Amino acid sequence: MIKKKIKVLLLSAPIGSGHRLAAEALKEAFENKDNIEVIHGNVFNFFPEILGKTFLRVYLWILGACPFIYEAMYKWGNKGEGSLWLRSLINGALAYLGSSFIRKVNPDVVIATHATPAGIMSIYKRRNKSSLYLCGVITDFTIHRWWLCDGVDTYFIADERLREKFPASQEVVATGIPLRSGFADLDKAACRESFNWKAEAKVCLLMGGGEGLLPMEEIVAELLKNKPKDLHLVALTGKNKNLQASIEKKFTNQLEVISFTDKVPQLMGGADIIISKAGGVSSAEVLASNLEFIIYKPLPGQEENNAKFLTAYCGATIAQTTQEIKQKVHAVCGESKVNLQASKKNFGKPQASIEICDFVLNRLNNIKTLDR
């Protein structure tokens, strides 16, 4: 008799790349197991494509041009009961629009990597009197109120210290944020050799300019003033071809410029310093790579809260200006490699996706045993 495959539905939202990357990391972990079928769904596909594209354009414009609007919305949503009616309205409508997709997939477990799909599935379970196993994977070092939904059976969180944000009766497992397998067992020397970086160089990555959230050209210009002899700058420009062309033209042969690449784990694994934003998944990648982490001007909302946690417990530092960035980079360059490694603790959890996968499959097996 052929054993029925376990069907896993991963639901993310394309608001920032972190939720999607976390889902892809989980997809990779589940697909390494036998007799598993994995579907990665995007809740934006529940409504017309033009609406999703318009929402994303407005969202990115607000982050870049009017972050105070996002800050006000984030704080309002995280305070008291006032915003929960809006959450219920949005999630209820999307649960209706997505119900045919969910019934067609007919999953054994749904794992949400964003608060909206967690809320959608919570309402779907209630309306359909479903005993579906529902998990929430929170991809930040903070917990927003909209994540807390009746019907979520298990939450997976970044750190044990965040457990107090949940009701005592809620099942919460501190696994860390799921990362791609490339971040496990990184060999620093091999990573450096693959990019021809000198052993004595202090390699500094600049990451986040591709999305327009990091003023990369201004930071590069500041770092090139009185640049320490051993400092090697690497600018990751992503899919932003205009930024890549501008940096290469303005700073010819003064730094390394890398466009969109699938070698991010190796780049982080071989570097010494990173200047970036405080997105949840990217921060977890930095911690797994054991880098000196300089967070530039965190955006209000979850990024600001991530930064507070990372500086309080994980050795990160915050710079509000390009001059502060230079001071911090120069301070790191003034330390020897031996001193740097000796003073650092590894806060990364590169096995989180595997731990989540194993926990979910064990729970499903227990549920099936009880149902017999």
Helices and strands as residue ranges (DSSP letters): E 6-12, H 18-31, E 36-42, G 43-46, H 49-65, H 67-77, H 84-105, E 109-112, H 115-127, E 133-137, G 145-147, E 154-157, G 160-165, E 171-174, G 181-183, H 188-194, E 202-207, G 209-211, H 216-223, E 231-238, H 241-250, E 256-259, H 264-270, E 273-276, H 280-289, E 292-296, H 302-313, E 317-319, H 322-333, H 337-343, H 352-371
